[in-house]
Amino acid sequence: MKITDFGLAKRVEDRIAATYTMCGTPDYLAPEIILNHGHNKSADYWALGIIVFEMLTGLPPFYDANGGMTTLNRILKERPRYPEWLKQAAGGQDAIDFMACLLEHNVTKRLGCLLRGAEDVKEHAWFAELDWDAALACSLPVQFTPPSSDETDTSNFDDYPAYDGKMGKDLNAKDAALFEGW
């Protein structure tokens, strides 16, 4: 599986330098971004913790239906709450420890930001059974293949209504203008 979203990506050439650009999905913003302290790859490790949490539980750890400032305040002030079923699941404690180490507010203690960098991430107990060489070679066996009639079959995806070029009930005029001509 590959997950990409470079719509708001920024390349930082100097590996040590920090950037001060605040962009991205609010649920994934690291505390150092919100506080404008400057950030580097530390924010990427935070985001890894967020996406692992979301993929395991269905929602990001600091999710708030109101979004906006409420989400940002939760990121700054709270620790993730892990569901009871995950605590009881096989490997759940390793998963929780992995996420907790990535979602560490103190950048100097965050997994991936320590002396050994990505090696610390790869050697975490949650990955004990992962063959990293096979992963790199894309030769790991597939755990689940959803049923599909052909490469154009979208039946495994949520059904979203097609945008007809008219302003819908969920779009304001400004947002609808972005879709003109698509």
TIKE-633310 format. One record per residue: chain; residue in three letters; z, x, y of N, C-alpha, C in turn. Coordinates in nm, 2 decimals. Last residue first. Example, Ala and Ser with C-alpha at 12.3 -4.5 7.8 and 13.67 -1.06 7.14 Angstrom:
BEGIN
   chain   resn       nz       nx       ny      caz      cax      cay       cz       cx       cy
       A    SER     0.71     1.28    -0.22     0.71     1.37    -0.11     0.79     1.29     0.00
       A    ALA     0.78     1.32    -0.57     0.78     1.23    -0.45     0.78     1.32    -0.33
This chain:
BEGIN
   chain   resn       nz       nx       ny      caz      cax      cay       cz       cx       cy
       A    TRP    -1.40    -1.45     2.16    -1.38    -1.40     2.02    -1.43    -1.50     1.92
       A    GLY    -1.42    -1.56     2.41    -1.53    -1.49     2.36    -1.51    -1.43     2.22
       A    GLU    -1.08    -1.55     2.48    -1.21    -1.60     2.52    -1.32    -1.51     2.47
       A    PHE    -0.83    -1.46     2.43    -0.91    -1.49     2.32    -1.05    -1.54     2.35
       A    LEU    -0.71    -1.43     2.68    -0.73    -1.31     2.60    -0.82    -1.33     2.48
       A    ALA    -0.67    -1.69     2.76    -0.78    -1.61     2.82    -0.81    -1.49     2.74
       A    ALA    -0.44    -1.76     2.62    -0.56    -1.82     2.58    -0.68    -1.74     2.63
       A    ASP    -0.25    -1.63     2.78    -0.27    -1.58     2.65    -0.41    -1.64     2.60
       A    LYS    -0.28    -1.79     3.02    -0.29    -1.65     3.03    -0.33    -1.59     2.89
       A    ALA    -0.21    -2.05     2.93    -0.35    -2.02     2.98    -0.38    -1.87     2.98
       A    ASN    -0.03    -2.02     2.62    -0.04    -2.06     2.76    -0.18    -2.01     2.81
       A    LEU    -0.04    -2.16     2.30    -0.09    -2.06     2.39    -0.08    -2.11     2.53
       A    ASP     0.04    -2.36     2.13     0.12    -2.25     2.13     0.07    -2.14     2.23
       A    LYS    -0.16    -2.56     2.15    -0.03    -2.59     2.20     0.07    -2.47     2.21
       A    GLY    -0.45    -2.37     2.26    -0.37    -2.45     2.17    -0.24    -2.48     2.23
       A    MET    -0.75    -2.38     2.44    -0.61    -2.34     2.45    -0.53    -2.43     2.36
       A    LYS    -1.03    -2.30     2.23    -0.96    -2.39     2.33    -0.81    -2.35     2.33
       A    GLY    -1.12    -2.15     2.03    -1.16    -2.11     2.17    -1.10    -2.20     2.27
       A    ASP    -1.02    -2.21     1.79    -1.14    -2.27     1.82    -1.19    -2.24     1.96
       A    TYR    -0.88    -2.03     1.53    -0.88    -2.04     1.68    -1.01    -2.10     1.72
       A    ALA    -0.77    -2.19     1.23    -0.87    -2.10     1.30    -0.86    -2.13     1.45
       A    PRO    -0.43    -2.18     1.12    -0.55    -2.26     1.17    -0.64    -2.16     1.25
       A    TYR    -0.34    -2.00     0.84    -0.33    -2.01     0.98    -0.45    -2.09     1.03
       A    ASP    -0.18    -1.98     0.55    -0.29    -2.05     0.61    -0.27    -2.07     0.76
       A    ASP    -0.09    -1.66     0.41    -0.05    -1.79     0.47    -0.17    -1.85     0.54
       A    PHE    -0.26    -1.55     0.11    -0.21    -1.53     0.25    -0.18    -1.67     0.31
       A    ASN    -0.38    -1.59    -0.12    -0.25    -1.53    -0.13    -0.19    -1.51     0.01
       A    SER    -0.64    -1.67    -0.07    -0.55    -1.77    -0.11    -0.40    -1.72    -0.12
       A    THR    -0.87    -1.54     0.00    -0.75    -1.53     0.09    -0.64    -1.62     0.05
       A    ASP    -1.13    -1.37    -0.14    -1.03    -1.47    -0.17    -0.90    -1.44    -0.08
       A    THR    -1.31    -1.17    -0.13    -1.30    -1.26    -0.01    -1.20    -1.37    -0.03
       A    GLU    -1.32    -1.04    -0.37    -1.27    -0.97    -0.26    -1.25    -1.05    -0.13
       A    ASP    -1.21    -1.31    -0.60    -1.30    -1.20    -0.56    -1.25    -1.14    -0.43
       A    SER    -0.98    -1.44    -0.70    -1.11    -1.47    -0.76    -1.22    -1.36    -0.72
       A    SER    -0.67    -1.31    -0.78    -0.77    -1.32    -0.68    -0.90    -1.35    -0.75
       A    PRO    -0.31    -1.27    -0.82    -0.44    -1.33    -0.87    -0.54    -1.35    -0.75
       A    PRO    -0.17    -0.95    -0.73    -0.18    -1.10    -0.71    -0.31    -1.15    -0.77
       A    THR    -0.02    -0.73    -0.93    -0.15    -0.76    -0.87    -0.16    -0.91    -0.86
       A    PHE     0.24    -0.50    -0.93     0.20    -0.64    -0.92     0.07    -0.65    -0.86
       A    GLN     0.25    -0.23    -0.96     0.36    -0.31    -1.01     0.33    -0.46    -1.02
       A    VAL     0.02     0.02    -1.05     0.05    -0.10    -0.97     0.15    -0.19    -1.03
       A    PRO     0.12     0.36    -1.09     0.07     0.23    -1.15     0.11     0.12    -1.06
       A    LEU    -0.01     0.61    -0.87     0.11     0.54    -0.92     0.06     0.40    -0.98
       A    SER    -0.20     0.76    -0.74    -0.22     0.73    -0.88    -0.10     0.66    -0.95
       A    CYS    -0.22     0.87    -0.49    -0.26     0.73    -0.51    -0.28     0.69    -0.65
       A    ALA    -0.13     1.12    -0.44    -0.26     1.11    -0.51    -0.31     0.97    -0.53
       A    LEU     0.12     1.05    -0.34     0.02     1.12    -0.25    -0.12     1.11    -0.31
       A    ALA     0.24     0.96    -0.58     0.22     0.87    -0.46     0.12     0.92    -0.37
       A    ALA     0.24     1.18    -0.73     0.16     1.07    -0.78     0.13     0.97    -0.66
       A    ASP     0.43     1.33    -0.58     0.29     1.38    -0.60     0.19     1.27    -0.64
       A    TRP     0.66     1.17    -0.60     0.59     1.18    -0.47     0.45     1.24    -0.49
       A    ASP     0.77     0.95    -0.81     0.69     1.07    -0.82     0.61     1.09    -0.69
       A    LEU     1.09     0.80    -0.79     0.95     0.81    -0.73     0.89     0.94    -0.75
       A    GLU     1.35     0.79    -0.86     1.25     0.78    -0.97     1.11     0.78    -0.92
       A    ALA     1.49     0.83    -0.62     1.51     0.91    -0.73     1.40     0.91    -0.84
       A    PHE     1.49     0.70    -0.38     1.36     0.74    -0.43     1.37     0.83    -0.55
       A    TRP     1.75     0.65    -0.32     1.67     0.53    -0.34     1.53     0.57    -0.40
       A    ALA     1.86     0.91    -0.27     1.88     0.85    -0.40     1.79     0.73    -0.43
       A    HIS     1.63     1.12    -0.09     1.74     1.01    -0.09     1.74     0.95    -0.23
       A    GLU     1.43     1.29    -0.06     1.53     1.32    -0.17     1.64     1.22    -0.17
       A    LYS     1.28     1.20     0.15     1.22     1.20     0.02     1.32     1.22    -0.09
       A    VAL     1.46     1.25     0.36     1.41     1.11     0.33     1.36     1.11     0.19
       A    ASP     1.47     1.53     0.35     1.59     1.45     0.33     1.56     1.30     0.30
       A    GLU     1.21     1.59     0.42     1.26     1.62     0.28     1.39     1.55     0.25
       A    ALA     1.18     1.53     0.69     1.13     1.43     0.59     1.17     1.46     0.45
       A    GLY     1.45     1.74     0.78     1.35     1.64     0.82     1.31     1.54     0.71
       A    ARG     1.64     1.93     0.75     1.54     1.93     0.66     1.43     1.82     0.68
       A    LEU     1.82     1.88     0.97     1.75     2.01     0.96     1.63     2.00     0.86
       A    LEU     1.75     1.53     1.06     1.84     1.64     1.03     1.76     1.77     1.01
       A    CYS     1.60     1.31     1.08     1.62     1.39     1.20     1.71     1.51     1.18
       A    GLY     1.61     1.19     0.84     1.48     1.23     0.89     1.49     1.32     1.01
       A    LEU     1.89     0.99     0.93     1.81     1.05     0.82     1.67     1.07     0.87
       A    ARG     2.08     1.07     1.22     1.98     0.98     1.15     1.90     1.05     1.04
       A    LYS     2.24     1.22     1.37     2.29     1.19     1.24     2.19     1.11     1.16
       A    THR     2.12     1.23     1.62     2.16     1.36     1.55     2.21     1.34     1.41
       A    VAL     2.11     0.96     1.70     1.99     1.03     1.65     2.02     1.16     1.58
       A    ASN     2.31     0.71     1.62     2.32     0.85     1.67     2.20     0.93     1.61
       A    HIS     2.25     0.48     1.48     2.24     0.48     1.62     2.24     0.62     1.68
       A    GLU     2.08     0.45     1.18     2.19     0.52     1.25     2.16     0.53     1.40
       A    LEU     1.90     0.36     1.01     1.93     0.28     1.12     2.06     0.32     1.18
       A    LEU     1.89     0.54     0.80     1.77     0.54     0.90     1.81     0.46     1.02
       A    CYS     2.12     0.49     0.67     2.10     0.62     0.71     1.99     0.63     0.82
       A    ALA     2.08     0.22     0.60     2.19     0.25     0.69     2.17     0.39     0.75
       A    MET     1.87     0.24     0.42     1.85     0.18     0.54     1.95     0.21     0.64
       A    PHE     2.01     0.39     0.21     1.88     0.44     0.27     1.86     0.38     0.41
       A    ASP     2.21     0.21     0.15     2.25     0.34     0.20     2.12     0.40     0.27
       A    ILE     2.06     0.00     0.05     2.14    -0.02     0.16     2.18     0.11     0.23
       A    ALA     1.94     0.12    -0.18     1.86     0.07    -0.07     1.94     0.05     0.06
       A    ASP     2.17     0.18    -0.32     2.09     0.29    -0.28     2.00     0.25    -0.16
       A    GLN     2.26    -0.08    -0.37     2.34     0.01    -0.29     2.27     0.13    -0.24
       A    GLY     2.04    -0.18    -0.53     2.07    -0.24    -0.40     2.16    -0.15    -0.31
       A    GLY     2.00    -0.11    -0.79     1.94    -0.02    -0.68     1.97    -0.07    -0.54
       A    ALA     2.03    -0.44    -0.87     2.01    -0.31    -0.93     1.94    -0.22    -0.82
       A    ALA     2.22    -0.63    -0.63     2.10    -0.60    -0.71     2.10    -0.46    -0.76
       A    GLN     2.44    -0.67    -0.47     2.46    -0.69    -0.61     2.34    -0.65    -0.70
       A    LYS     2.34    -0.64    -0.22     2.45    -0.56    -0.25     2.47    -0.56    -0.41
       A    LEU     2.15    -0.85    -0.22     2.11    -0.71    -0.22     2.22    -0.61    -0.26
       A    TRP     2.32    -1.07    -0.20     2.23    -1.05    -0.32     2.18    -0.91    -0.33
       A    GLU     2.43    -1.05     0.05     2.52    -1.03    -0.07     2.43    -1.00    -0.19
       A    PRO     2.24    -0.87     0.30     2.27    -0.99     0.22     2.35    -0.96     0.09
       A    TYR     2.38    -0.67     0.56     2.30    -0.68     0.44     2.34    -0.80     0.35
       A    ARG     2.35    -0.64     0.89     2.43    -0.71     0.79     2.34    -0.73     0.67
       A    PRO     2.33    -0.35     1.10     2.27    -0.45     1.02     2.37    -0.51     0.92
       A    ARG     2.54    -0.35     1.39     2.49    -0.28     1.27     2.43    -0.39     1.18
       A    GLU     2.49    -0.39     1.75     2.53    -0.43     1.62     2.48    -0.33     1.51
       A    LYS     2.40    -0.30     2.00     2.55    -0.33     1.98     2.59    -0.35     1.84
       A    LEU     2.13    -0.26     2.01     2.22    -0.16     2.08     2.36    -0.18     2.03
       A    ILE     2.02    -0.48     1.88     1.99    -0.35     1.83     2.09    -0.25     1.89
       A    ARG     2.12    -0.69     2.04     2.17    -0.68     1.91     2.14    -0.54     1.85
       A    ASN     1.97    -0.64     2.27     2.12    -0.63     2.28     2.17    -0.61     2.14
       A    LEU     1.71    -0.71     2.17     1.74    -0.57     2.22     1.89    -0.54     2.23
       A    THR     1.75    -0.98     2.11     1.72    -0.88     2.01     1.75    -0.74     2.05
       A    THR     1.80    -1.07     2.37     1.90    -1.09     2.27     1.87    -1.00     2.16
       A    MET     1.56    -1.02     2.51     1.68    -0.94     2.54     1.79    -0.96     2.44
       A    GLY     1.34    -1.14     2.27     1.36    -1.07     2.40     1.49    -0.99     2.41
       A    GLY     1.46    -1.40     2.05     1.38    -1.28     2.08     1.43    -1.21     2.21
       A    ASN     1.55    -1.63     1.95     1.52    -1.63     2.09     1.45    -1.51     2.14
       A    ALA     1.60    -1.56     1.69     1.50    -1.66     1.72     1.46    -1.66     1.86
       A    ASP     1.64    -1.23     1.61     1.70    -1.34     1.68     1.59    -1.44     1.72
       A    TYR     1.69    -0.95     1.40     1.61    -1.07     1.44     1.70    -1.17     1.51
       A    PHE     1.78    -0.72     1.31     1.84    -0.76     1.44     1.76    -0.88     1.49
       A    PRO     1.64    -0.67     1.07     1.79    -0.68     1.07     1.85    -0.73     1.20
       A    PRO     1.36    -0.89     1.00     1.41    -0.76     1.05     1.57    -0.78     1.07
       A    LEU     1.33    -1.07     0.69     1.34    -1.07     0.84     1.39    -0.93     0.88
       A    GLY     1.30    -1.02     0.42     1.22    -1.12     0.48     1.23    -1.13     0.63
       A    THR     1.43    -0.82     0.27     1.50    -0.94     0.30     1.42    -1.05     0.36
       A    LEU     1.25    -0.61     0.22     1.34    -0.65     0.12     1.41    -0.78     0.14
       A    MET     1.10    -0.59     0.46     1.03    -0.61     0.33     1.12    -0.65     0.22
       A    GLU     1.31    -0.54     0.64     1.23    -0.66     0.65     1.15    -0.69     0.52
       A    PHE     1.40    -0.29     0.56     1.49    -0.41     0.56     1.41    -0.53     0.56
       A    VAL     1.17    -0.14     0.60     1.22    -0.15     0.46     1.32    -0.27     0.46
       A    ILE     1.14    -0.17     0.88     1.04    -0.23     0.79     1.09    -0.24     0.65
       A    ILE     1.38    -0.03     0.97     1.35    -0.17     1.00     1.26    -0.24     0.90
       A    GLY     1.34     0.23     0.87     1.45     0.15     0.83     1.44     0.00     0.85
       A    LEU     1.11     0.29     1.02     1.10     0.29     0.88     1.22     0.21     0.82
       A    ALA     1.22     0.29     1.28     1.13     0.18     1.24     1.11     0.18     1.09
       A    TRP     1.37     0.53     1.26     1.44     0.40     1.28     1.35     0.29     1.24
       A    TYR     1.16     0.70     1.23     1.25     0.69     1.12     1.33     0.56     1.13
       A    ASP     1.05     0.67     1.48     0.97     0.64     1.37     1.06     0.62     1.24
       A    ALA     1.24     0.78     1.65     1.21     0.64     1.66     1.13     0.59     1.54
       A    SER     1.22     1.05     1.58     1.34     0.98     1.55     1.32     0.83     1.55
       A    LYS     1.00     1.16     1.70     0.98     1.10     1.56     1.11     1.02     1.52
       A    ASN     1.14     1.07     2.01     1.03     1.15     1.94     1.02     1.08     1.80
       A    HIS     1.24     0.98     2.34     1.24     0.97     2.19     1.12     1.05     2.14
       A    GLY     1.45     0.89     2.61     1.34     0.98     2.55     1.35     0.97     2.40
       A    HIS     1.62     0.70     2.68     1.67     0.83     2.67     1.57     0.94     2.63
       A    ASN     1.59     0.42     2.72     1.51     0.52     2.80     1.57     0.66     2.80
       A    LEU     1.71     0.24     2.57     1.80     0.30     2.67     1.72     0.40     2.75
       A    ILE     1.50     0.18     2.39     1.56     0.07     2.48     1.64     0.13     2.59
       A    ILE     1.48     0.43     2.26     1.37     0.37     2.34     1.42     0.27     2.44
       A    GLU     1.73     0.45     2.13     1.69     0.55     2.23     1.57     0.51     2.32
       A    PRO     1.72     0.24     1.95     1.81     0.24     2.06     1.77     0.34     2.17
       A    ALA     1.38     0.15     1.86     1.50     0.23     1.84     1.59     0.22     1.96
       A    LEU     1.22    -0.15     1.80     1.25    -0.05     1.89     1.38     0.02     1.86
       A    TYR     1.15    -0.36     1.63     1.14    -0.23     1.58     1.18    -0.12     1.67
       A    ASP     1.17    -0.60     1.78     1.25    -0.59     1.66     1.25    -0.45     1.60
       A    PRO     0.96    -0.56     1.98     1.10    -0.55     2.01     1.19    -0.53     1.89
       A    THR     0.69    -0.35     1.92     0.75    -0.48     1.88     0.90    -0.47     1.90
       A    GLY     0.60    -0.14     2.20     0.61    -0.18     2.06     0.68    -0.31     2.04
       A    CYS     0.71     0.09     2.44     0.61     0.00     2.40     0.64    -0.03     2.25
       A    MET     0.80     0.30     2.68     0.86     0.19     2.61     0.75     0.09     2.57
       A    THR     0.78     0.64     2.70     0.71     0.52     2.70     0.78     0.41     2.62
       A    TYR     0.88     0.89     2.70     0.97     0.79     2.76     0.89     0.66     2.77
       A    THR     0.91     1.15     2.45     0.83     1.07     2.54     0.92     0.96     2.59
       A    ALA     1.00     1.50     2.40     1.03     1.35     2.39     0.93     1.28     2.48
       A    ALA     0.90     1.78     2.21     0.91     1.71     2.33     0.94     1.56     2.31
       A    ILE     0.85     1.89     1.97     0.99     1.89     2.01     1.00     1.80     2.13
       A    ARG     0.58     1.88     1.92     0.67     1.82     1.82     0.81     1.81     1.87
       A    ASP     0.34     1.78     2.14     0.45     1.88     2.13     0.55     1.82     2.04
       A    GLU     0.18     1.55     2.13     0.13     1.68     2.08     0.24     1.77     2.05
       A    VAL     0.20     1.23     2.05     0.28     1.33     2.12     0.25     1.46     2.06
       A    ARG     0.02     0.94     2.08     0.02     1.07     2.01     0.10     1.17     2.10
       A    LYS     0.11     0.61     2.04     0.10     0.72     2.13     0.11     0.85     2.06
       A    ALA     0.02     0.27     1.97     0.06     0.40     1.93     0.04     0.50     2.04
       A    LEU    -0.02     0.00     1.97     0.06     0.05     2.07     0.11     0.20     2.04
       A    GLY    -0.18    -0.04     1.75    -0.21    -0.10     1.87    -0.14    -0.05     1.99
       A    PHE    -0.15     0.05     1.49    -0.16     0.15     1.60    -0.20     0.09     1.73
       A    ASP    -0.04    -0.02     1.22    -0.05    -0.09     1.34    -0.04     0.01     1.45
       A    THR    -0.04    -0.03     0.86    -0.07     0.04     0.99    -0.07    -0.06     1.10
       A    ILE     0.04     0.05     0.54     0.08    -0.04     0.65     0.04     0.04     0.78
       A    LYS    -0.08     0.05     0.22    -0.08     0.12     0.35    -0.05     0.01     0.46
       A    MET     0.00     0.08    -0.12     0.00     0.00     0.00     0.00     0.09     0.12
